[in-house]
Amino acid sequence: QVQLVESGGGSVQAGGSLRLSCAASGHTYATYCMAWFRQAPGKEREGVASISDTGLTFYADSVKGRFTISRDTASTLSLQMNSLKPEDTAMYYCAARTTGGCSNGAWRAWIVLRDGYWGQGTQVTVSP
């Protein structure tokens, strides 16, 4: 069975750093688009960053220059978050899929369809 499990969330002060990890099991994800999404209380889920099977990366404007997405192995995805801001507070979700595109323009449909595979989320809280 395919599973995505996030870890690394926590509480940090503004300006601090966190590194999120997503461990994938049950399949080889080398050919998948993998991504991080987040959802703050009372807000819609939004895309944060994604990485294609060829290593192309895409970022939301709000995190560009502060966050870095990477594949550590064929089955592990990371999100290095630096210079964190209170507005980064949210539940962060890992997701993976093989069709539908991987760029910023594909994120909205991915959220609406909820296709592919999704983790249960890890909480990130940034205090002022």
C-alpha positions in Angstrom: 0.0 0.0 0.0 1.3 3.4 -0.9 2.0 5.7 2.0 3.4 9.2 2.5 4.4 10.1 6.1 5.5 13.7 6.9 7.8 14.6 9.9 9.8 17.5 11.1 7.1 20.0 12.0 7.2 22.0 15.2 7.2 25.4 16.8 9.8 28.0 16.0 10.2 31.7 16.4 10.1 34.0 13.4 13.4 34.0 11.5 14.1 30.4 12.5 14.4 27.3 10.3 12.7 23.9 10.1 13.3 20.9 7.8 10.3 18.8 6.8 10.7 15.3 5.5 8.3 13.0 3.6 9.0 9.3 3.6 7.3 7.4 0.8 6.7 3.7 0.9 5.0 1.1 -1.2 6.2 2.4 -4.5 9.2 3.9 -6.3 8.6 7.7 -6.6 11.5 8.5 -8.9 9.0 9.0 -11.7 6.5 11.0 -9.7 6.0 14.7 -9.3 6.2 15.4 -5.6 5.0 18.5 -3.8 4.4 20.3 -0.5 1.0 21.9 0.2 -0.1 23.8 3.3 -3.4 24.8 4.9 -3.8 27.4 7.6 -6.9 27.5 9.9 -9.8 29.1 8.0 -7.9 29.2 4.7 -7.8 27.2 1.6 -5.1 24.6 0.9 -2.3 26.1 -1.2 0.7 24.9 -3.0 4.1 25.6 -1.6 6.7 23.9 -3.7 7.0 20.9 -6.1 9.7 19.0 -7.9 9.3 17.0 -11.1 10.7 13.6 -11.9 13.5 15.4 -13.8 14.4 17.7 -10.9 12.6 20.9 -12.0 11.5 22.9 -9.0 8.6 25.3 -8.6 7.8 27.6 -5.7 5.0 29.8 -4.5 6.0 33.5 -4.7 5.5 33.7 -0.9 8.3 31.2 -0.2 10.7 31.8 -3.0 14.2 32.4 -1.7 13.4 31.0 1.7 12.2 27.4 1.1 14.1 24.7 -0.8 12.5 21.4 -2.0 14.6 18.4 -2.7 14.6 14.7 -3.2 17.0 13.2 -0.7 16.5 9.7 -2.1 14.1 8.1 -4.6 11.6 7.8 -1.8 12.3 10.8 0.5 11.2 14.3 -0.1 12.4 17.3 2.0 11.5 20.9 2.4 14.1 23.2 4.0 12.4 26.3 5.4 14.5 29.2 6.4 13.6 32.8 7.6 10.2 31.5 8.7 7.4 34.0 9.2 4.2 33.8 11.3 2.2 33.6 8.1 4.0 30.3 7.3 2.0 28.7 10.2 0.0 25.9 8.7 -0.4 22.1 8.4 2.0 21.0 5.7 1.1 18.1 3.5 3.3 16.0 1.2 1.8 14.8 -2.1 2.8 12.7 -5.1 1.4 11.9 -8.5 2.4 10.8 -12.0 -0.1 12.8 -14.1 -1.6 16.2 -14.3 1.5 18.4 -14.3 3.9 19.6 -11.7 4.3 23.3 -12.1 2.6 26.1 -10.1 -0.2 26.2 -12.7 -1.1 22.6 -11.9 -1.4 23.0 -8.1 -5.0 24.4 -8.0 -6.4 21.4 -9.9 -4.3 19.0 -7.8 -5.9 20.5 -4.7 -9.4 20.3 -6.1 -9.0 16.8 -7.5 -7.0 15.5 -4.5 -5.6 12.9 -6.9 -2.4 11.0 -6.4 -1.3 10.3 -2.9 -1.4 12.5 0.2 0.2 12.4 3.6 -1.6 13.2 6.9 0.3 16.4 7.4 2.7 17.9 9.9 2.1 21.1 11.9 4.4 24.1 11.6 3.8 27.0 14.0 5.9 30.2 13.7 5.6 32.7 16.6 6.3 36.4 16.2 
